[in-house]
Amino acid sequence: MEKNNVRNGVIFAGVSYLIWGLFPIYWKHLQGVGADEILANRIFWSFIFMCILLTFTRKWKLFYHTLRSFKHQKKQGIMLFIASILVSCNWFIYIWAVNANKIIETSLGYYINPLVSVLLGIFVMKEKLSKIQYVSVGLAAMGVCIITFAHGAFPWIAISLALTFGLYGLTKKLIKINSDVGLTLETMFITPFALLYIGYLFVKGNHAFLAVSTSLDFLLIISGVLTAVPLLFFAKGAQRIPLSMLGFIQYLTPTLTLILGVFVYHEPFTTAHLLAFIFIWSALSIYSLSQTKLFSNSKKQQQAKGIA
């Protein structure tokens, strides 16, 4: 049962990271719309989508029960509010960076993020790593250091993305509520601010939604679905697997983003990028190997020989 739970967690997390890795393609189609307006619409339409989902899955009773429970479990409510702030900040930085032609720097941020997740797993969740897993963390750290120093300036976009999403992953790990209900509450907490900002843009006459084209309106509306679905999968994955494992699966996102940045949008890719890429993927390979039955059986055989 535990193995199936972990396997399902890996699948859920993998799908979410796959979708996130392809996100630059979507946001590029919204160039010309301010990152602030995209974010406000993304939050609002995510909330609408989650309300529809709760209706179809008949989870409104659970939603109200969870909301009432915050009276006695205030920490859960506070953690959920913090999660909504963290993910909103992460969304804004990412959207702005993609449309500012800084896709490779966003990939750097999501390469750093697994290190943040692993460190949070060790120091906050008290998760333990084997010696070979520590080696993989060291290799990944070396890769991140190479690409960071080669950047030539403090990579604030990358660091901000890594920290906000790493801390968001931690909060999702600590919140013990249904993932559908949790995401609905997250978006609900921040939706009033999004609506106020959308209203402000309409009063100022500085809005793109309902003012440019039907296709643009559709893209902004559908952003709610594309936001909610991977977050739902991420929440399900985060609750089933260790935070340190979750961090390493996340390398799928920056790899896809890096490929898009270099080969589709033709951003510069230096020798330092390549060297860092090799270090990071070596780390991922070692960590992945440490999770296989082959490694576990080999370790047991070594322990048996030592006892003998």
C-alpha positions in Angstrom: 0.0 0.0 0.0 2.8 2.4 0.9 4.7 1.7 -2.4 1.5 2.4 -4.4 1.0 5.6 -2.5 4.6 6.7 -3.3 4.2 5.7 -6.9 1.0 7.6 -7.3 2.7 10.6 -5.6 5.5 10.5 -8.1 3.0 10.4 -11.0 1.0 13.3 -9.7 4.1 15.4 -9.1 5.6 14.4 -12.5 2.4 15.5 -14.4 2.3 18.8 -12.6 6.0 19.6 -13.3 5.5 18.6 -17.0 2.6 21.1 -17.4 4.7 23.8 -15.6 7.6 23.1 -17.8 5.6 23.9 -20.9 4.0 27.1 -19.4 6.3 29.6 -21.2 4.6 28.7 -24.5 1.2 29.8 -23.0 2.5 33.0 -21.4 4.3 34.1 -24.6 0.8 34.2 -26.2 -0.1 36.8 -23.6 2.7 39.2 -24.4 1.5 42.8 -24.4 -0.7 42.1 -21.3 0.8 43.3 -18.0 2.0 40.6 -15.6 -0.2 42.2 -12.9 -3.4 41.9 -15.0 -2.5 38.3 -16.0 -1.9 37.4 -12.4 -5.2 39.0 -11.3 -7.2 37.1 -14.0 -5.3 33.9 -13.2 -6.3 34.0 -9.6 -9.9 34.9 -10.2 -10.5 32.3 -12.9 -8.7 29.7 -10.9 -11.2 30.3 -8.1 -14.1 30.1 -10.5 -12.8 26.8 -11.9 -12.3 25.3 -8.5 -15.9 26.3 -7.5 -17.2 24.4 -10.6 -15.0 21.5 -9.7 -16.3 21.3 -6.2 -19.8 21.4 -7.5 -19.2 18.4 -9.9 -17.3 16.4 -7.2 -19.9 17.3 -4.5 -17.4 18.6 -2.1 -19.1 21.8 -0.9 -20.1 20.2 2.3 -16.4 19.3 2.9 -15.4 22.8 2.0 -17.7 24.4 4.6 -16.7 21.9 7.2 -13.0 22.7 6.5 -13.6 26.4 6.7 -15.4 26.1 10.0 -12.6 23.9 11.4 -10.2 26.9 11.1 -11.9 28.3 14.3 -10.3 25.4 16.2 -7.3 24.9 13.9 -6.1 28.4 13.4 -2.6 27.3 12.3 -4.0 25.4 9.3 -5.9 28.5 8.2 -2.9 30.7 8.6 -0.7 28.2 6.7 -3.2 28.1 3.9 -3.3 31.9 3.7 0.5 32.0 3.6 0.5 29.4 0.8 -1.9 31.6 -1.2 0.5 34.6 -0.8 3.6 32.5 -1.7 2.1 31.0 -4.8 0.7 34.4 -6.0 4.2 36.0 -5.7 5.7 33.0 -7.5 3.2 33.4 -10.4 3.8 37.1 -10.8 7.6 36.8 -10.9 7.4 33.9 -13.4 4.9 35.6 -15.7 6.9 38.8 -15.7 10.2 37.0 -16.4 8.9 34.9 -19.3 7.4 37.9 -21.1 10.6 39.8 -20.4 12.6 37.2 -22.3 14.3 35.7 -19.2 13.1 32.1 -19.6 16.6 30.7 -18.9 16.7 32.6 -15.6 13.4 31.1 -14.6 14.8 27.6 -15.4 17.7 28.5 -13.1 15.2 29.3 -10.3 13.5 26.0 -10.7 16.9 24.2 -10.7 17.7 25.9 -7.4 14.3 25.1 -6.0 14.9 21.4 -5.4 17.9 22.3 -3.2 15.6 24.5 -1.2 13.1 21.7 -0.9 15.7 19.2 0.1 17.1 21.6 2.8 13.6 22.3 4.1 13.0 18.5 4.2 16.1 18.0 6.2 15.9 20.9 8.7 12.1 21.4 9.0 10.6 17.9 8.3 13.6 16.1 9.8 13.8 13.8 6.7 17.0 11.8 6.4 19.1 11.2 3.3 21.5 8.4 2.6 25.2 9.0 1.9 24.7 8.7 -1.9 21.8 11.1 -1.7 24.0 13.6 0.0 26.4 13.2 -2.9 23.7 13.9 -5.3 22.7 17.1 -3.4 26.4 18.2 -3.5 26.6 17.7 -7.2 23.3 19.7 -7.7 24.7 22.4 -5.5 27.9 22.6 -7.6 25.8 22.9 -10.8 23.7 25.7 -9.3 26.8 27.5 -8.1 28.4 27.3 -11.6 25.4 28.8 -13.3 24.8 31.4 -10.6 28.4 32.8 -10.7 28.4 32.7 -14.5 25.3 34.8 -14.5 27.4 37.8 -13.6 24.9 39.5 -11.3 22.7 38.5 -8.4 20.0 36.3 -10.0 17.1 37.8 -8.1 14.4 36.3 -10.4 15.9 32.8 -9.9 16.3 33.1 -6.2 12.8 34.5 -5.7 11.2 31.7 -7.7 13.2 29.1 -5.8 12.3 30.4 -2.3 8.7 31.2 -2.9 7.9 27.8 -4.5 10.1 25.9 -2.0 8.3 27.4 0.9 4.9 26.8 -0.9 5.8 23.2 -1.1 6.6 23.1 2.6 3.2 24.7 3.5 1.4 22.2 1.3 3.2 19.4 3.1 2.1 20.7 6.5 -1.6 21.4 5.5 -3.6 18.3 6.1 -6.8 19.0 4.2 -8.3 17.7 0.9 -6.3 19.1 -2.0 -9.4 20.3 -4.0 -10.8 22.1 -1.0 -7.4 23.5 -0.1 -6.8 25.0 -3.5 -10.3 26.5 -3.5 -9.6 28.1 -0.2 -6.2 29.3 -1.4 -7.6 31.1 -4.4 -10.6 32.3 -2.4 -8.3 34.1 0.1 -6.6 36.0 -2.6 -9.5 36.5 -5.1 -10.9 39.7 -3.4 -7.5 41.4 -4.0 -7.5 40.2 -7.6 -11.0 41.5 -8.2 -10.2 44.9 -6.6 -7.2 45.2 -9.0 -9.2 44.1 -12.0 -11.9 46.7 -11.1 -9.1 49.4 -10.7 -7.8 48.6 -14.2 -11.4 48.9 -15.6 -11.9 52.3 -13.9 -8.6 53.5 -15.3 -9.4 52.1 -18.7 -6.0 50.3 -18.7 -7.3 46.7 -19.1 -6.7 44.2 -21.9 -9.5 41.8 -20.8 -12.7 42.5 -22.8 -10.9 45.2 -24.7 -8.6 43.6 -27.2 -9.9 40.4 -28.7 -12.1 37.4 -28.0 -9.1 35.1 -28.3 -7.2 37.0 -25.7 -10.2 36.9 -23.3 -10.3 33.1 -23.8 -6.6 32.8 -23.0 -7.0 34.8 -19.8 -10.1 32.8 -18.7 -8.5 29.4 -19.5 -5.4 30.4 -17.5 -7.5 29.5 -14.4 -7.9 25.9 -15.6 -4.2 25.6 -16.5 -3.3 27.0 -13.1 -5.5 24.8 -11.0 -4.9 21.5 -12.6 -1.1 21.2 -12.0 -1.5 22.7 -8.5 -4.1 19.9 -7.7 -1.7 17.3 -9.0 1.2 18.9 -7.1 -0.8 18.9 -3.8 -1.7 15.3 -4.2 2.0 14.4 -4.9 3.3 16.5 -2.0 1.1 14.7 0.4 2.3 11.2 -0.7 6.1 11.5 -1.1 9.0 12.9 0.9 9.8 16.6 0.3 13.3 15.7 -0.7 12.1 13.4 -3.4 9.5 16.0 -4.5 12.4 18.4 -5.0 14.3 16.2 -7.3 11.3 15.3 -9.5 10.9 19.0 -10.0 14.0 19.1 -12.3 11.6 18.2 -15.1 10.2 21.7 -15.1 13.4 23.7 -15.5 14.8 21.2 -18.1 11.7 21.7 -20.3 11.9 25.5 -19.7 15.6 25.6 -20.6 14.9 23.6 -23.8 12.2 26.1 -24.8 14.3 29.1 -23.9 17.3 27.9 -26.0 15.7 26.1 -28.9 12.3 27.8 -29.3 12.9 31.3 -28.1 16.6 31.5 -28.9 17.9 32.9 -25.6 21.7 32.6 -25.2 23.0 29.3 -23.8 26.6 29.4 -22.6 29.3 26.8 -21.8 28.6 27.5 -18.1 24.9 26.6 -18.6 26.0 23.4 -20.2 28.4 22.5 -17.4 25.8 23.3 -14.8 23.2 21.2 -16.7 25.6 18.2 -16.6 26.2 18.5 -12.9 22.5 18.8 -12.1 21.4 15.9 -14.3 24.2 13.7 -12.8 22.7 14.6 -9.4 19.2 13.7 -10.5 20.5 10.3 -12.0 22.2 9.4 -8.7 19.3 10.3 -6.6 16.9 8.4 -8.9 19.1 5.4 -8.7 19.2 5.5 -4.9 15.3 5.1 -5.0 15.4 1.9 -7.1 15.0 -1.7 -6.0 18.5 -2.4 -7.5 20.2 0.0 -5.1 18.1 -1.2 -2.1 19.0 -4.8 -2.8 22.7 -4.0 -3.2 22.6 -2.1 0.1 21.0 -5.0 1.9 23.6 -7.4 0.5 26.4 -5.2 1.7 24.8 -5.0 5.2 24.4 -8.8 5.2 28.0 -9.3 4.4 29.0 -6.9 7.1 27.0 -8.8 9.7 28.5 -12.1 8.5 
